[in-house]
Amino acid sequence: MRFASEKKQRVPSVIIVSLIDVLLVVLIFLMVTTTAKKVEPALKLNLPQSKEAKPGATESKPFVIQVATNFPFFFVGDRPVTLEKLQSEMAEAAKNDPQLKVAVKADRLAPFGEIVKVIDASKAAQVGSLSFVTEKQGKP
């Protein structure tokens, strides 16, 4: 008894032309949507408020250190750095400019011990001045 006949089966084929068209449409869609994305800062800080805050008008651009609420605590610009790297960068900047102004942007909920470490590092680097950035009261 022969139940199954030996039929020659065709190998399935993929129509590649339509696949290329679909992938091209998806690629164009992704390119258009990603360029329209709003650029947000890498680190969002909730700065403390002060009644005496004034807009800073300094002659030279200060060395800005940001202190976050979680690890890594220290940022120079948008780069996360360790305490040792922060100390070395601050010392080098102070060597290049003896009147170096250091501005600390610390989050309202940042650990105070980490802020003290920045103060100690600035004293060790012998910077010209150290200031803390706050917001004027009434701003969100």
Backbone torsions as a table, in degrees:
resi	resn	phi	psi	omega
1	MET	NA	132.0	179.0
2	ARG	-119.1	108.7	-179.0
3	PHE	-90.3	-40.4	-177.2
4	ALA	-104.7	130.4	177.5
5	SER	-96.2	145.4	-179.8
6	GLU	-79.5	93.7	177.1
7	LYS	-97.4	142.6	178.1
8	LYS	-76.5	115.3	-179.5
9	GLN	-91.8	139.5	178.1
10	ARG	-81.8	142.4	176.8
11	VAL	-74.1	129.8	-179.7
12	PRO	-65.3	145.6	-179.8
13	SER	-124.5	149.1	179.0
14	VAL	-103.6	131.0	178.4
15	ILE	-81.7	103.5	-171.7
16	ILE	-76.2	-26.6	-177.6
17	VAL	-62.9	-47.0	-179.4
18	SER	-70.4	-30.9	177.2
19	LEU	-65.2	-40.1	177.5
20	ILE	-63.6	-41.1	178.4
21	ASP	-61.6	-44.1	-179.9
22	VAL	-64.8	-44.5	179.3
23	LEU	-64.1	-36.4	177.1
24	LEU	-64.6	-41.9	177.9
25	VAL	-63.7	-42.9	178.6
26	VAL	-64.3	-41.1	178.6
27	LEU	-62.4	-45.3	178.1
28	ILE	-63.0	-41.7	178.3
29	PHE	-60.4	-45.7	179.6
30	LEU	-65.0	-38.4	178.8
31	MET	-64.4	-41.8	-178.9
32	VAL	-69.1	-42.1	-176.3
33	THR	-74.3	-30.9	-179.2
34	THR	-78.1	-26.1	178.2
35	THR	-76.9	-20.0	-179.7
36	ALA	-87.7	0.1	-177.8
37	LYS	-71.6	136.2	179.4
38	LYS	-75.6	132.5	-179.9
39	VAL	-85.4	123.3	179.1
40	GLU	-111.3	155.7	179.4
41	PRO	-60.5	150.2	-177.8
42	ALA	-69.5	-28.6	-175.8
43	LEU	-130.4	119.0	178.3
44	LYS	-96.9	121.9	-179.8
45	LEU	-113.6	140.9	175.3
46	ASN	-100.2	91.2	-173.7
47	LEU	-73.4	147.2	175.0
48	PRO	-68.2	160.1	-178.2
49	GLN	-104.7	151.8	-179.8
50	SER	-141.9	141.5	177.1
51	LYS	-75.8	-24.4	-175.2
52	GLU	-100.3	11.7	-177.6
53	ALA	-66.2	136.8	178.9
54	LYS	-127.2	148.5	176.0
55	PRO	-62.8	131.3	-176.6
56	GLY	-80.0	123.4	174.4
57	ALA	-121.5	92.6	-177.8
58	THR	-105.9	155.3	-178.9
59	GLU	-71.2	-46.2	179.9
60	SER	-112.0	156.5	-178.8
61	LYS	-72.4	127.7	-177.8
62	PRO	-75.8	159.4	173.6
63	PHE	-81.7	107.6	-172.4
64	VAL	-95.5	126.4	176.3
65	ILE	-117.5	129.5	177.9
66	GLN	-108.2	134.3	178.4
67	VAL	-113.9	119.3	-176.4
68	ALA	-96.0	173.8	-178.7
69	THR	-83.7	-20.0	-178.6
70	ASN	-133.0	170.8	-176.0
71	PHE	-70.8	136.6	-1.0
72	PRO	-76.5	136.4	-173.7
73	PHE	-76.7	-33.5	-170.2
74	PHE	-107.4	137.1	177.2
75	PHE	-133.6	135.1	170.6
76	VAL	-112.8	110.5	-169.8
77	GLY	69.8	-124.0	176.5
78	ASP	-106.2	3.3	-177.3
79	ARG	-90.2	126.1	172.1
80	PRO	-74.1	136.1	-179.9
81	VAL	-133.7	156.9	174.4
82	THR	-84.0	169.5	-179.9
83	LEU	-62.7	-41.2	-179.7
84	GLU	-63.8	-43.4	178.7
85	LYS	-65.6	-38.5	177.5
86	LEU	-61.6	-44.8	179.2
87	GLN	-61.9	-44.3	-178.5
88	SER	-67.2	-40.9	178.5
89	GLU	-65.5	-39.8	-180.0
90	MET	-67.7	-40.0	179.0
91	ALA	-64.5	-41.4	178.3
92	GLU	-65.8	-42.4	178.5
93	ALA	-65.2	-36.7	178.5
94	ALA	-70.7	-31.2	177.7
95	LYS	-68.2	-37.9	179.0
96	ASN	-73.5	-33.5	-179.0
97	ASP	-134.6	101.9	-177.7
98	PRO	-63.4	-22.5	179.1
99	GLN	-98.3	30.5	-176.8
100	LEU	-58.8	132.1	176.5
101	LYS	-103.9	124.0	179.6
102	VAL	-106.6	127.2	177.6
103	ALA	-112.7	127.7	-179.2
104	VAL	-107.3	122.3	173.9
105	LYS	-106.8	100.6	-178.9
106	ALA	-107.5	134.4	176.6
107	ASP	-62.4	149.2	-179.0
108	ARG	-57.4	-34.2	-177.6
109	LEU	-101.8	13.0	179.6
110	ALA	-66.9	144.8	178.7
111	PRO	-62.5	130.7	-176.1
112	PHE	-64.7	-29.9	178.5
113	GLY	-60.9	-35.4	178.9
114	GLU	-71.1	-34.1	177.1
115	ILE	-67.8	-38.8	177.7
116	VAL	-63.6	-37.0	177.3
117	LYS	-62.3	-37.8	177.4
118	VAL	-66.6	-41.0	178.5
119	ILE	-62.2	-45.2	178.8
120	ASP	-62.9	-40.5	179.5
121	ALA	-65.3	-37.4	178.9
122	SER	-69.4	-35.9	176.1
123	LYS	-66.7	-40.4	179.3
124	ALA	-66.0	-34.0	179.3
125	ALA	-81.3	-8.9	179.6
126	GLN	56.2	56.1	178.2
127	VAL	-76.0	161.4	-178.4
128	GLY	-68.1	-48.0	179.1
129	SER	-151.8	154.2	-179.7
130	LEU	-126.9	127.2	178.7
131	SER	-134.8	159.9	179.8
132	PHE	-116.1	137.1	-177.5
133	VAL	-91.4	130.5	176.6
134	THR	-129.5	176.4	174.5
135	GLU	-111.0	151.0	175.0
136	LYS	-70.0	138.0	-178.7
137	GLN	-61.9	140.2	179.8
138	GLY	107.9	-18.5	175.5
139	LYS	-82.2	147.9	179.8
140	PRO	-71.6	NA	NA
